[in-house]
Amino acid sequence: MKILQINSVYAEKSTGRTCLEVEQALVKAGHECRTAYGVGQHDSPNAYKIGTKAEYYVSNILGRITGYHGHCMYFATKRLLRYIRRFDPDIIHLRNLHAHYLHYPLLFRYLKKAGKPVVYNLHDCWILTGKCAHYTVRGCYKWKETCYRCPKEVVHQYPHSYFFDFTRKMHREKKAWLAGIPNLTVVGVSDWTADQARQSYLKDRRIERIYNWINLQVFYPREENVLARFGADPEKFTVICVSVSWAEGSVRYEYLKQLIQRVDENTQFIVVGQCDRPIKSEKVFHVAYVSDTGLLAKLYSSAHVYVHFSLEDTFGKVIAEAMACGTPAVVFRSTGCPELVAKGGGYAADPGDMDQVYKYVQEIFKNGKDYYRDACVKTTRESFSYETNVGQLMGLYEDILNKAQQESYP
């Protein structure tokens, strides 16, 4: 079995690590897997870089000026198609396509003509809309019919456009592009994501849910308390919050500040991630981005509760990582997050309701971490195991190929 993945990144960030982990599992099982990616630079023989840095920057600038994304990387995509023909994959697995690294008409024209089975993974909801990767905070559901007249603040958000609104045209083109793929399977990374696909123009396609996964060989309850390394008190009730960045003025930054103001001196915070303006408080201990997953697992294990401030996550991998370490989580009842804590691994508060978040943090303080530990660990082992969920994906590949062969030879 030969699988080609196409994604914005490789071996880094959430989706890039997913590509690498799928590749490793397939190679271990005796299959072949390659990943074509757009941003970054890697030397792996199984990775193919789409386009040059100069091409990417030109595409990025033109996309921002025109608002008409994915129509600039013509020659880079032509080279990609030659690479695909040489590799001749059995299945092409599309992941995040937005990041100014592809020429969409060329790619989808090839996918329609090649007739190969295609899997589209919904790591976010970009393919369902005219441009937006997320839309729940704004409460915009025009995409169920057609996108049009985006507010200026939305047009200026990622994928950015400085001047023009091409969302109606892009939405219509996406519908046409995917309609032209005869053998298409859609995979959501949560039940919520899969349900969104069922409400879109993809509703008549095969739609499956395969949860994202975590490495349970790394993320499990650790005995070593590492809080003192970062200046925190190992004996205090500890809230841990993790994000790639904590930009001042961002929604999650403001929610964090509100929660800090509500708790007393018996509670402290470990805030993991890049923060240009650290919050100055005796209750707060900032930790720069942690690349060592073993240390991150020890931090999760040392804390009493993980609080997740995002309102728009198709899955929420850091939530699952914390739970795997036996630490209950408090999340917002929004998008895919509440699915992770639904079986006793924590609580889901109403979106943006910091009074509820505080109440649930206090509930965990009162009950004690051990009250939730078994449910947290059980949930992650049953639902978010790397071996199990990658196995589900490989099983899906095999099922798709078997059905394709049956249709070819009735």
Contacts in CASP RR format, 6 or more apart in sequence:
PFRMAT RR
TARGET T0000
AUTHOR 0000-0000-0000
METHOD contacts of the structure
MODEL  1
MKILQINSVYAEKSTGRTCLEVEQALVKAGHECRTAYGVGQHDSPNAYKI
GTKAEYYVSNILGRITGYHGHCMYFATKRLLRYIRRFDPDIIHLRNLHAH
YLHYPLLFRYLKKAGKPVVYNLHDCWILTGKCAHYTVRGCYKWKETCYRC
PKEVVHQYPHSYFFDFTRKMHREKKAWLAGIPNLTVVGVSDWTADQARQS
YLKDRRIERIYNWINLQVFYPREENVLARFGADPEKFTVICVSVSWAEGS
VRYEYLKQLIQRVDENTQFIVVGQCDRPIKSEKVFHVAYVSDTGLLAKLY
SSAHVYVHFSLEDTFGKVIAEAMACGTPAVVFRSTGCPELVAKGGGYAAD
PGDMDQVYKYVQEIFKNGKDYYRDACVKTTRESFSYETNVGQLMGLYEDI
LNKAQQESYP
1 26 0 8 1.000
1 31 0 8 1.000
1 32 0 8 1.000
1 90 0 8 1.000
1 91 0 8 1.000
1 397 0 8 1.000
1 398 0 8 1.000
1 401 0 8 1.000
2 31 0 8 1.000
2 32 0 8 1.000
2 33 0 8 1.000
2 87 0 8 1.000
2 88 0 8 1.000
2 89 0 8 1.000
2 90 0 8 1.000
2 91 0 8 1.000
3 22 0 8 1.000
3 26 0 8 1.000
3 31 0 8 1.000
3 32 0 8 1.000
3 33 0 8 1.000
3 34 0 8 1.000
3 89 0 8 1.000
3 90 0 8 1.000
3 91 0 8 1.000
3 92 0 8 1.000
3 93 0 8 1.000
3 397 0 8 1.000
4 33 0 8 1.000
4 34 0 8 1.000
4 35 0 8 1.000
4 36 0 8 1.000
4 84 0 8 1.000
4 87 0 8 1.000
4 89 0 8 1.000
4 91 0 8 1.000
4 92 0 8 1.000
4 93 0 8 1.000
5 19 0 8 1.000
5 22 0 8 1.000
5 23 0 8 1.000
5 33 0 8 1.000
5 34 0 8 1.000
5 35 0 8 1.000
5 36 0 8 1.000
5 93 0 8 1.000
5 94 0 8 1.000
5 95 0 8 1.000
6 35 0 8 1.000
6 36 0 8 1.000
6 37 0 8 1.000
6 92 0 8 1.000
6 93 0 8 1.000
6 94 0 8 1.000
6 95 0 8 1.000
6 97 0 8 1.000
6 102 0 8 1.000
6 107 0 8 1.000
7 15 0 8 1.000
7 16 0 8 1.000
7 19 0 8 1.000
7 35 0 8 1.000
7 36 0 8 1.000
7 37 0 8 1.000
7 38 0 8 1.000
7 95 0 8 1.000
7 96 0 8 1.000
8 15 0 8 1.000
8 37 0 8 1.000
8 38 0 8 1.000
8 39 0 8 1.000
8 95 0 8 1.000
8 96 0 8 1.000
8 97 0 8 1.000
8 98 0 8 1.000
8 99 0 8 1.000
8 101 0 8 1.000
9 15 0 8 1.000
9 16 0 8 1.000
9 19 0 8 1.000
9 37 0 8 1.000
9 38 0 8 1.000
9 39 0 8 1.000
9 40 0 8 1.000
9 96 0 8 1.000
9 99 0 8 1.000
10 16 0 8 1.000
10 19 0 8 1.000
10 20 0 8 1.000
10 35 0 8 1.000
10 37 0 8 1.000
10 38 0 8 1.000
10 40 0 8 1.000
10 42 0 8 1.000
10 44 0 8 1.000
10 47 0 8 1.000
11 17 0 8 1.000
11 19 0 8 1.000
11 20 0 8 1.000
11 42 0 8 1.000
11 44 0 8 1.000
11 47 0 8 1.000
12 40 0 8 1.000
14 123 0 8 1.000
14 212 0 8 1.000
14 317 0 8 1.000
15 95 0 8 1.000
15 96 0 8 1.000
15 123 0 8 1.000
16 35 0 8 1.000
16 37 0 8 1.000
18 95 0 8 1.000
18 123 0 8 1.000
18 212 0 8 1.000
19 35 0 8 1.000
19 37 0 8 1.000
19 95 0 8 1.000
20 35 0 8 1.000
21 213 0 8 1.000
21 386 0 8 1.000
21 390 0 8 1.000
22 33 0 8 1.000
22 93 0 8 1.000
22 390 0 8 1.000
22 393 0 8 1.000
23 33 0 8 1.000
23 34 0 8 1.000
23 35 0 8 1.000
23 46 0 8 1.000
25 386 0 8 1.000
25 390 0 8 1.000
25 391 0 8 1.000
25 394 0 8 1.000
26 32 0 8 1.000
26 33 0 8 1.000
26 394 0 8 1.000
27 33 0 8 1.000
27 46 0 8 1.000
29 394 0 8 1.000
31 394 0 8 1.000
33 46 0 8 1.000
34 46 0 8 1.000
34 47 0 8 1.000
34 48 0 8 1.000
34 87 0 8 1.000
34 89 0 8 1.000
35 46 0 8 1.000
35 47 0 8 1.000
35 48 0 8 1.000
36 47 0 8 1.000
36 48 0 8 1.000
36 49 0 8 1.000
36 50 0 8 1.000
36 80 0 8 1.000
36 83 0 8 1.000
36 84 0 8 1.000
37 47 0 8 1.000
37 48 0 8 1.000
37 49 0 8 1.000
37 50 0 8 1.000
37 101 0 8 1.000
38 49 0 8 1.000
38 50 0 8 1.000
38 51 0 8 1.000
38 56 0 8 1.000
38 99 0 8 1.000
38 101 0 8 1.000
38 102 0 8 1.000
39 56 0 8 1.000
39 99 0 8 1.000
39 101 0 8 1.000
40 49 0 8 1.000
41 49 0 8 1.000
42 49 0 8 1.000
48 80 0 8 1.000
48 83 0 8 1.000
50 73 0 8 1.000
50 76 0 8 1.000
50 77 0 8 1.000
50 79 0 8 1.000
50 80 0 8 1.000
50 101 0 8 1.000
50 102 0 8 1.000
51 73 0 8 1.000
51 76 0 8 1.000
51 79 0 8 1.000
51 80 0 8 1.000
51 101 0 8 1.000
52 76 0 8 1.000
55 73 0 8 1.000
55 75 0 8 1.000
55 76 0 8 1.000
56 73 0 8 1.000
56 100 0 8 1.000
56 101 0 8 1.000
58 72 0 8 1.000
59 70 0 8 1.000
59 72 0 8 1.000
59 73 0 8 1.000
59 100 0 8 1.000
59 101 0 8 1.000
60 100 0 8 1.000
62 72 0 8 1.000
63 69 0 8 1.000
63 70 0 8 1.000
63 72 0 8 1.000
63 100 0 8 1.000
63 159 0 8 1.000
63 160 0 8 1.000
63 161 0 8 1.000
64 160 0 8 1.000
64 161 0 8 1.000
64 162 0 8 1.000
65 162 0 8 1.000
65 163 0 8 1.000
66 161 0 8 1.000
66 163 0 8 1.000
66 164 0 8 1.000
66 166 0 8 1.000
67 131 0 8 1.000
67 155 0 8 1.000
67 159 0 8 1.000
67 160 0 8 1.000
67 161 0 8 1.000
67 162 0 8 1.000
67 163 0 8 1.000
67 164 0 8 1.000
67 165 0 8 1.000
67 166 0 8 1.000
68 164 0 8 1.000
68 166 0 8 1.000
68 169 0 8 1.000
68 170 0 8 1.000
69 98 0 8 1.000
69 100 0 8 1.000
69 131 0 8 1.000
69 159 0 8 1.000
69 161 0 8 1.000
69 166 0 8 1.000
69 170 0 8 1.000
70 100 0 8 1.000
70 102 0 8 1.000
70 103 0 8 1.000
70 104 0 8 1.000
71 103 0 8 1.000
71 104 0 8 1.000
71 105 0 8 1.000
72 100 0 8 1.000
72 103 0 8 1.000
73 100 0 8 1.000
73 101 0 8 1.000
73 102 0 8 1.000
73 103 0 8 1.000
74 103 0 8 1.000
74 106 0 8 1.000
76 101 0 8 1.000
76 102 0 8 1.000
76 103 0 8 1.000
77 102 0 8 1.000
77 103 0 8 1.000
77 106 0 8 1.000
77 107 0 8 1.000
78 103 0 8 1.000
78 106 0 8 1.000
80 102 0 8 1.000
80 107 0 8 1.000
81 106 0 8 1.000
81 107 0 8 1.000
81 110 0 8 1.000
84 92 0 8 1.000
84 110 0 8 1.000
89 116 0 8 1.000
90 116 0 8 1.000
90 117 0 8 1.000
90 397 0 8 1.000
90 401 0 8 1.000
91 116 0 8 1.000
91 117 0 8 1.000
91 118 0 8 1.000
91 119 0 8 1.000
91 397 0 8 1.000
91 400 0 8 1.000
91 401 0 8 1.000
92 111 0 8 1.000
92 114 0 8 1.000
92 116 0 8 1.000
92 117 0 8 1.000
92 118 0 8 1.000
92 119 0 8 1.000
93 118 0 8 1.000
93 119 0 8 1.000
93 121 0 8 1.000
94 118 0 8 1.000
94 119 0 8 1.000
94 120 0 8 1.000
94 121 0 8 1.000
95 121 0 8 1.000
95 123 0 8 1.000
96 123 0 8 1.000
96 124 0 8 1.000
96 126 0 8 1.000
97 104 0 8 1.000
97 107 0 8 1.000
97 126 0 8 1.000
97 127 0 8 1.000
98 126 0 8 1.000
98 133 0 8 1.000
98 159 0 8 1.000
100 159 0 8 1.000
104 173 0 8 1.000
104 177 0 8 1.000
105 173 0 8 1.000
105 177 0 8 1.000
108 177 0 8 1.000
108 178 0 8 1.000
108 180 0 8 1.000
108 181 0 8 1.000
111 118 0 8 1.000
111 180 0 8 1.000
111 181 0 8 1.000
112 180 0 8 1.000
112 181 0 8 1.000
112 182 0 8 1.000
115 181 0 8 1.000
115 182 0 8 1.000
115 183 0 8 1.000
116 183 0 8 1.000
117 183 0 8 1.000
117 184 0 8 1.000
117 185 0 8 1.000
117 400 0 8 1.000
117 401 0 8 1.000
117 404 0 8 1.000
118 181 0 8 1.000
118 183 0 8 1.000
118 184 0 8 1.000
118 185 0 8 1.000
119 184 0 8 1.000
119 185 0 8 1.000
119 186 0 8 1.000
119 187 0 8 1.000
119 396 0 8 1.000
119 397 0 8 1.000
119 400 0 8 1.000
120 127 0 8 1.000
120 178 0 8 1.000
120 184 0 8 1.000
120 185 0 8 1.000
120 186 0 8 1.000
120 187 0 8 1.000
121 187 0 8 1.000
121 188 0 8 1.000
121 189 0 8 1.000
122 128 0 8 1.000
122 186 0 8 1.000
122 187 0 8 1.000
122 188 0 8 1.000
122 189 0 8 1.000
122 193 0 8 1.000
122 194 0 8 1.000
122 196 0 8 1.000
122 197 0 8 1.000
122 314 0 8 1.000
123 189 0 8 1.000
123 314 0 8 1.000
124 133 0 8 1.000
124 134 0 8 1.000
124 314 0 8 1.000
125 132 0 8 1.000
125 133 0 8 1.000
125 134 0 8 1.000
125 135 0 8 1.000
125 143 0 8 1.000
125 193 0 8 1.000
125 196 0 8 1.000
125 314 0 8 1.000
126 132 0 8 1.000
126 133 0 8 1.000
126 159 0 8 1.000
127 174 0 8 1.000
127 178 0 8 1.000
128 143 0 8 1.000
128 196 0 8 1.000
128 197 0 8 1.000
128 200 0 8 1.000
128 201 0 8 1.000
128 202 0 8 1.000
129 135 0 8 1.000
129 143 0 8 1.000
129 147 0 8 1.000
129 167 0 8 1.000
129 171 0 8 1.000
130 143 0 8 1.000
130 147 0 8 1.000
130 167 0 8 1.000
130 168 0 8 1.000
130 170 0 8 1.000
130 171 0 8 1.000
130 174 0 8 1.000
131 147 0 8 1.000
131 150 0 8 1.000
131 154 0 8 1.000
131 155 0 8 1.000
131 159 0 8 1.000
131 161 0 8 1.000
131 166 0 8 1.000
131 167 0 8 1.000
131 170 0 8 1.000
132 140 0 8 1.000
132 143 0 8 1.000
132 154 0 8 1.000
132 157 0 8 1.000
133 158 0 8 1.000
133 159 0 8 1.000
134 312 0 8 1.000
134 335 0 8 1.000
135 141 0 8 1.000
135 143 0 8 1.000
136 311 0 8 1.000
136 312 0 8 1.000
136 334 0 8 1.000
136 335 0 8 1.000
137 251 0 8 1.000
137 311 0 8 1.000
137 312 0 8 1.000
138 154 0 8 1.000
140 154 0 8 1.000
142 148 0 8 1.000
143 171 0 8 1.000
143 200 0 8 1.000
144 199 0 8 1.000
144 200 0 8 1.000
146 168 0 8 1.000
146 171 0 8 1.000
146 172 0 8 1.000
147 167 0 8 1.000
147 168 0 8 1.000
147 170 0 8 1.000
147 171 0 8 1.000
148 167 0 8 1.000
148 168 0 8 1.000
149 165 0 8 1.000
150 165 0 8 1.000
150 167 0 8 1.000
155 161 0 8 1.000
155 164 0 8 1.000
155 165 0 8 1.000
155 167 0 8 1.000
156 162 0 8 1.000
175 201 0 8 1.000
178 184 0 8 1.000
178 201 0 8 1.000
178 202 0 8 1.000
178 205 0 8 1.000
179 201 0 8 1.000
183 400 0 8 1.000
183 404 0 8 1.000
184 205 0 8 1.000
184 206 0 8 1.000
185 205 0 8 1.000
185 206 0 8 1.000
185 207 0 8 1.000
185 208 0 8 1.000
185 396 0 8 1.000
185 400 0 8 1.000
186 194 0 8 1.000
186 197 0 8 1.000
186 202 0 8 1.000
186 205 0 8 1.000
186 206 0 8 1.000
186 207 0 8 1.000
186 208 0 8 1.000
187 194 0 8 1.000
187 207 0 8 1.000
187 208 0 8 1.000
187 209 0 8 1.000
187 210 0 8 1.000
187 393 0 8 1.000
187 396 0 8 1.000
188 194 0 8 1.000
188 197 0 8 1.000
188 207 0 8 1.000
188 208 0 8 1.000
188 209 0 8 1.000
188 210 0 8 1.000
188 314 0 8 1.000
189 209 0 8 1.000
189 210 0 8 1.000
189 211 0 8 1.000
189 212 0 8 1.000
189 314 0 8 1.000
189 315 0 8 1.000
190 209 0 8 1.000
190 211 0 8 1.000
190 212 0 8 1.000
190 314 0 8 1.000
190 315 0 8 1.000
190 335 0 8 1.000
190 336 0 8 1.000
190 339 0 8 1.000
191 209 0 8 1.000
191 336 0 8 1.000
191 339 0 8 1.000
192 314 0 8 1.000
192 335 0 8 1.000
192 336 0 8 1.000
192 339 0 8 1.000
193 209 0 8 1.000
193 314 0 8 1.000
193 315 0 8 1.000
193 335 0 8 1.000
193 336 0 8 1.000
194 207 0 8 1.000
194 208 0 8 1.000
194 209 0 8 1.000
197 203 0 8 1.000
197 205 0 8 1.000
197 207 0 8 1.000
198 207 0 8 1.000
208 396 0 8 1.000
210 389 0 8 1.000
210 392 0 8 1.000
210 393 0 8 1.000
210 396 0 8 1.000
211 315 0 8 1.000
211 383 0 8 1.000
211 384 0 8 1.000
211 389 0 8 1.000
212 315 0 8 1.000
212 316 0 8 1.000
212 317 0 8 1.000
212 320 0 8 1.000
212 384 0 8 1.000
212 389 0 8 1.000
213 384 0 8 1.000
213 385 0 8 1.000
213 386 0 8 1.000
213 388 0 8 1.000
213 389 0 8 1.000
213 390 0 8 1.000
214 317 0 8 1.000
214 320 0 8 1.000
214 321 0 8 1.000
214 324 0 8 1.000
214 380 0 8 1.000
214 384 0 8 1.000
214 385 0 8 1.000
214 386 0 8 1.000
215 293 0 8 1.000
215 386 0 8 1.000
216 324 0 8 1.000
216 380 0 8 1.000
216 381 0 8 1.000
216 385 0 8 1.000
216 386 0 8 1.000
218 293 0 8 1.000
218 294 0 8 1.000
218 297 0 8 1.000
219 293 0 8 1.000
219 297 0 8 1.000
219 300 0 8 1.000
219 320 0 8 1.000
219 321 0 8 1.000
219 324 0 8 1.000
219 325 0 8 1.000
219 380 0 8 1.000
220 297 0 8 1.000
220 324 0 8 1.000
220 325 0 8 1.000
220 377 0 8 1.000
221 301 0 8 1.000
221 325 0 8 1.000
221 326 0 8 1.000
221 373 0 8 1.000
221 377 0 8 1.000
222 297 0 8 1.000
222 298 0 8 1.000
222 301 0 8 1.000
222 302 0 8 1.000
222 325 0 8 1.000
223 301 0 8 1.000
224 298 0 8 1.000
224 301 0 8 1.000
224 302 0 8 1.000
225 234 0 8 1.000
225 298 0 8 1.000
225 301 0 8 1.000
225 302 0 8 1.000
226 295 0 8 1.000
226 298 0 8 1.000
226 299 0 8 1.000
226 302 0 8 1.000
227 233 0 8 1.000
227 234 0 8 1.000
227 238 0 8 1.000
227 270 0 8 1.000
227 285 0 8 1.000
227 299 0 8 1.000
227 302 0 8 1.000
227 303 0 8 1.000
228 234 0 8 1.000
230 270 0 8 1.000
230 285 0 8 1.000
230 287 0 8 1.000
231 285 0 8 1.000
232 238 0 8 1.000
232 268 0 8 1.000
232 270 0 8 1.000
232 285 0 8 1.000
233 268 0 8 1.000
234 302 0 8 1.000
236 266 0 8 1.000
236 267 0 8 1.000
236 268 0 8 1.000
237 266 0 8 1.000
237 267 0 8 1.000
237 268 0 8 1.000
237 304 0 8 1.000
237 365 0 8 1.000
238 267 0 8 1.000
238 268 0 8 1.000
238 269 0 8 1.000
238 270 0 8 1.000
238 302 0 8 1.000
238 303 0 8 1.000
238 304 0 8 1.000
238 305 0 8 1.000
239 259 0 8 1.000
239 263 0 8 1.000
239 267 0 8 1.000
239 268 0 8 1.000
239 269 0 8 1.000
239 270 0 8 1.000
239 303 0 8 1.000
239 304 0 8 1.000
239 305 0 8 1.000
239 306 0 8 1.000
239 307 0 8 1.000
239 361 0 8 1.000
240 269 0 8 1.000
240 270 0 8 1.000
240 272 0 8 1.000
240 299 0 8 1.000
240 300 0 8 1.000
240 302 0 8 1.000
240 303 0 8 1.000
240 305 0 8 1.000
240 306 0 8 1.000
240 307 0 8 1.000
240 322 0 8 1.000
240 327 0 8 1.000
241 256 0 8 1.000
241 269 0 8 1.000
241 270 0 8 1.000
241 271 0 8 1.000
241 272 0 8 1.000
241 306 0 8 1.000
241 307 0 8 1.000
241 308 0 8 1.000
241 309 0 8 1.000
242 272 0 8 1.000
242 273 0 8 1.000
242 296 0 8 1.000
242 306 0 8 1.000
242 318 0 8 1.000
242 322 0 8 1.000
243 252 0 8 1.000
243 272 0 8 1.000
243 273 0 8 1.000
243 309 0 8 1.000
243 310 0 8 1.000
243 318 0 8 1.000
244 273 0 8 1.000
244 274 0 8 1.000
244 289 0 8 1.000
245 273 0 8 1.000
245 274 0 8 1.000
245 275 0 8 1.000
246 252 0 8 1.000
246 253 0 8 1.000
246 256 0 8 1.000
246 271 0 8 1.000
246 273 0 8 1.000
246 274 0 8 1.000
246 275 0 8 1.000
247 253 0 8 1.000
247 276 0 8 1.000
248 276 0 8 1.000
248 277 0 8 1.000
251 309 0 8 1.000
251 311 0 8 1.000
252 309 0 8 1.000
252 310 0 8 1.000
255 309 0 8 1.000
255 352 0 8 1.000
255 354 0 8 1.000
255 357 0 8 1.000
256 269 0 8 1.000
256 271 0 8 1.000
256 279 0 8 1.000
256 309 0 8 1.000
257 279 0 8 1.000
258 354 0 8 1.000
259 307 0 8 1.000
259 354 0 8 1.000
259 357 0 8 1.000
259 358 0 8 1.000
259 361 0 8 1.000
260 269 0 8 1.000
260 279 0 8 1.000
260 281 0 8 1.000
260 283 0 8 1.000
260 284 0 8 1.000
262 354 0 8 1.000
262 358 0 8 1.000
263 283 0 8 1.000
263 358 0 8 1.000
263 361 0 8 1.000
265 282 0 8 1.000
265 283 0 8 1.000
267 283 0 8 1.000
267 361 0 8 1.000
267 365 0 8 1.000
268 283 0 8 1.000
268 284 0 8 1.000
268 285 0 8 1.000
269 281 0 8 1.000
269 283 0 8 1.000
269 284 0 8 1.000
269 285 0 8 1.000
270 285 0 8 1.000
270 287 0 8 1.000
270 299 0 8 1.000
270 302 0 8 1.000
270 303 0 8 1.000
271 278 0 8 1.000
271 279 0 8 1.000
271 284 0 8 1.000
271 285 0 8 1.000
271 286 0 8 1.000
271 287 0 8 1.000
272 287 0 8 1.000
272 289 0 8 1.000
272 290 0 8 1.000
272 296 0 8 1.000
272 299 0 8 1.000
273 286 0 8 1.000
273 287 0 8 1.000
273 288 0 8 1.000
273 289 0 8 1.000
273 290 0 8 1.000
274 288 0 8 1.000
274 289 0 8 1.000
275 286 0 8 1.000
278 284 0 8 1.000
278 286 0 8 1.000
279 286 0 8 1.000
287 299 0 8 1.000
290 296 0 8 1.000
290 299 0 8 1.000
296 321 0 8 1.000
297 321 0 8 1.000
297 324 0 8 1.000
297 325 0 8 1.000
300 306 0 8 1.000
300 321 0 8 1.000
300 322 0 8 1.000
300 324 0 8 1.000
300 325 0 8 1.000
300 326 0 8 1.000
300 327 0 8 1.000
301 325 0 8 1.000
301 326 0 8 1.000
301 327 0 8 1.000
303 322 0 8 1.000
303 327 0 8 1.000
304 327 0 8 1.000
304 364 0 8 1.000
304 365 0 8 1.000
304 368 0 8 1.000
304 369 0 8 1.000
305 327 0 8 1.000
305 328 0 8 1.000
305 329 0 8 1.000
305 330 0 8 1.000
305 361 0 8 1.000
305 364 0 8 1.000
305 365 0 8 1.000
305 369 0 8 1.000
306 318 0 8 1.000
306 319 0 8 1.000
306 322 0 8 1.000
306 323 0 8 1.000
306 327 0 8 1.000
306 328 0 8 1.000
306 329 0 8 1.000
306 330 0 8 1.000
307 329 0 8 1.000
307 330 0 8 1.000
307 331 0 8 1.000
307 357 0 8 1.000
307 361 0 8 1.000
308 316 0 8 1.000
308 318 0 8 1.000
308 319 0 8 1.000
308 329 0 8 1.000
308 330 0 8 1.000
308 331 0 8 1.000
308 332 0 8 1.000
308 337 0 8 1.000
309 332 0 8 1.000
310 316 0 8 1.000
310 332 0 8 1.000
310 337 0 8 1.000
311 332 0 8 1.000
311 334 0 8 1.000
311 335 0 8 1.000
311 351 0 8 1.000
311 352 0 8 1.000
312 334 0 8 1.000
312 335 0 8 1.000
313 319 0 8 1.000
313 334 0 8 1.000
313 335 0 8 1.000
313 336 0 8 1.000
313 337 0 8 1.000
314 335 0 8 1.000
314 336 0 8 1.000
315 336 0 8 1.000
315 340 0 8 1.000
316 336 0 8 1.000
316 337 0 8 1.000
316 340 0 8 1.000
319 329 0 8 1.000
319 331 0 8 1.000
319 337 0 8 1.000
319 340 0 8 1.000
319 341 0 8 1.000
320 340 0 8 1.000
320 380 0 8 1.000
320 384 0 8 1.000
322 329 0 8 1.000
322 376 0 8 1.000
323 329 0 8 1.000
323 340 0 8 1.000
323 341 0 8 1.000
323 345 0 8 1.000
323 376 0 8 1.000
323 377 0 8 1.000
323 379 0 8 1.000
323 380 0 8 1.000
324 376 0 8 1.000
324 377 0 8 1.000
324 380 0 8 1.000
324 381 0 8 1.000
324 384 0 8 1.000
325 376 0 8 1.000
326 369 0 8 1.000
326 372 0 8 1.000
326 373 0 8 1.000
326 376 0 8 1.000
326 377 0 8 1.000
327 369 0 8 1.000
327 376 0 8 1.000
328 341 0 8 1.000
328 344 0 8 1.000
328 345 0 8 1.000
328 346 0 8 1.000
328 347 0 8 1.000
328 364 0 8 1.000
328 369 0 8 1.000
328 372 0 8 1.000
328 373 0 8 1.000
328 376 0 8 1.000
329 340 0 8 1.000
329 341 0 8 1.000
329 345 0 8 1.000
329 346 0 8 1.000
329 347 0 8 1.000
329 376 0 8 1.000
330 341 0 8 1.000
330 346 0 8 1.000
330 347 0 8 1.000
330 348 0 8 1.000
330 349 0 8 1.000
330 357 0 8 1.000
330 360 0 8 1.000
330 361 0 8 1.000
330 364 0 8 1.000
331 337 0 8 1.000
331 338 0 8 1.000
331 340 0 8 1.000
331 341 0 8 1.000
331 346 0 8 1.000
331 347 0 8 1.000
331 348 0 8 1.000
331 349 0 8 1.000
332 338 0 8 1.000
332 348 0 8 1.000
332 349 0 8 1.000
332 350 0 8 1.000
332 351 0 8 1.000
332 352 0 8 1.000
332 353 0 8 1.000
332 357 0 8 1.000
333 348 0 8 1.000
333 349 0 8 1.000
333 350 0 8 1.000
333 351 0 8 1.000
334 351 0 8 1.000
337 348 0 8 1.000
338 348 0 8 1.000
340 379 0 8 1.000
340 384 0 8 1.000
341 347 0 8 1.000
341 348 0 8 1.000
342 348 0 8 1.000
343 375 0 8 1.000
343 378 0 8 1.000
343 379 0 8 1.000
344 372 0 8 1.000
344 375 0 8 1.000
344 376 0 8 1.000
344 379 0 8 1.000
345 372 0 8 1.000
345 375 0 8 1.000
345 376 0 8 1.000
345 379 0 8 1.000
346 360 0 8 1.000
346 364 0 8 1.000
346 372 0 8 1.000
346 375 0 8 1.000
346 376 0 8 1.000
347 360 0 8 1.000
347 363 0 8 1.000
347 364 0 8 1.000
349 356 0 8 1.000
349 357 0 8 1.000
349 359 0 8 1.000
349 360 0 8 1.000
350 356 0 8 1.000
364 371 0 8 1.000
364 372 0 8 1.000
END
